Amino acid sequence: MQVGDQIAELRVTPDRYLTVRYAGASGDFNPIHLDEEFARQVGLPGRILHGLWTMAQVARATTDAGGGPQSLHRLAVQFRGMGLPEREIVVRGTVAEVGPDGTAVLHVVAEQDGRAIIRNAEAEIGPS
């Protein structure tokens, strides 16, 4: 990896039932993720994705670039928007730094419909 390299773009489209499955896995049963009518009543466009699921997609893209989960040393993100089911999310990243030991710092963003839902994400990947 060299400074300026792009990591492989990750494109994922969460299906309509993802929030239900993720609620069970995460223990986050907030109705904004599960109940379309409730979500609209509180001013949302509909059910929204769990932010941590979206962050996991950023982690997935960076660990794919690093050669596996063991390569991820650090991950920090800024949640900047709500993701919606059944709309494609695109995760992109650029190598910002490479240390002498091969550890790389990546700057990453996750977008949906041209809006950043995670931005200023920074991942450090390298040898374990």
C-alpha positions in Angstrom: 0.0 0.0 0.0 1.1 3.5 -0.8 -0.2 6.9 0.2 -3.0 7.9 -2.2 -4.0 4.3 -3.1 -7.7 3.7 -3.1 -9.0 0.6 -1.3 -11.5 -1.6 -3.1 -15.0 0.0 -3.0 -17.6 -1.9 -0.9 -21.1 -1.7 -2.2 -23.9 -3.3 -0.1 -27.7 -3.0 -0.2 -29.3 -3.8 3.1 -32.5 -5.7 2.6 -35.8 -4.7 4.1 -35.5 -7.2 7.0 -31.9 -6.3 8.0 -32.9 -4.0 10.9 -35.0 -6.8 12.4 -32.2 -9.3 12.2 -29.6 -6.8 13.5 -31.9 -5.8 16.4 -31.9 -9.4 17.5 -28.1 -9.7 17.2 -27.3 -6.4 18.8 -30.1 -6.2 21.4 -31.1 -2.7 20.1 -34.8 -2.9 19.7 -35.4 0.8 19.4 -38.7 1.1 17.4 -37.0 3.6 14.9 -35.2 0.6 13.5 -38.2 -1.8 13.5 -41.6 0.1 13.2 -42.1 2.1 10.0 -45.1 3.9 11.4 -43.4 4.9 14.6 -40.3 6.1 12.7 -42.5 8.4 10.6 -44.3 9.7 13.7 -41.1 10.9 15.1 -40.1 12.7 11.9 -37.9 10.1 10.2 -38.4 9.1 6.6 -39.0 5.5 7.7 -37.1 2.8 9.6 -33.4 3.6 9.7 -30.4 1.3 9.9 -28.5 0.8 13.1 -25.5 3.1 13.1 -23.3 0.3 14.4 -24.3 -1.9 11.4 -23.2 0.9 9.1 -19.9 1.3 11.0 -19.4 -2.5 10.6 -19.5 -2.0 6.8 -16.7 0.5 7.2 -14.8 -2.0 9.2 -15.5 -4.7 6.6 -14.1 -2.6 3.8 -10.9 -1.8 5.7 -10.3 -5.3 6.9 -10.8 -6.6 3.3 -8.1 -4.1 2.3 -5.9 -5.2 5.2 -6.1 -9.0 4.6 -8.6 -9.9 7.3 -10.1 -8.9 10.6 -6.8 -9.4 12.4 -5.3 -6.4 10.4 -7.6 -3.8 12.0 -5.8 -2.1 14.8 -8.0 1.0 15.3 -11.3 2.4 13.9 -12.9 5.8 14.5 -15.9 7.1 12.7 -18.3 10.1 12.7 -21.9 9.3 12.2 -23.3 12.0 9.9 -26.6 10.7 8.5 -29.2 8.0 8.7 -29.0 5.0 6.4 -32.2 3.5 5.0 -32.9 -0.1 4.1 -33.1 -1.2 0.5 -30.8 1.6 -0.7 -27.2 0.9 -1.7 -24.4 2.0 0.6 -21.0 2.7 -0.9 -17.8 2.6 1.3 -14.7 4.2 -0.2 -11.3 4.8 1.3 -7.8 6.2 0.6 -4.5 5.4 2.1 -3.4 8.6 4.0 -0.2 7.3 5.7 2.0 4.3 5.6 4.5 3.6 8.5 7.8 1.9 8.2 6.3 -1.3 9.7 3.7 -1.4 6.9 0.9 -0.1 9.1 -1.5 2.1 7.0 -3.9 4.8 8.0 -7.0 4.9 5.8 -9.5 7.8 5.5 -12.9 6.3 4.8 -16.5 7.5 4.0 -19.8 5.6 3.7 -22.4 7.2 1.4 -26.0 6.5 0.6 -27.8 8.3 -2.2 -24.8 10.7 -2.5 -25.0 11.7 1.2 -22.2 10.8 3.7 -23.8 8.7 6.5 -20.3 8.1 8.0 -17.5 10.5 7.3 -14.1 11.3 8.6 -13.6 7.6 9.4 -10.1 6.6 10.1 -8.8 3.1 10.2 -5.4 1.8 11.0 -4.6 -1.5 9.4 -1.4 -3.5 9.4 0.4 -6.6 10.4 -1.0 -8.3 13.5 
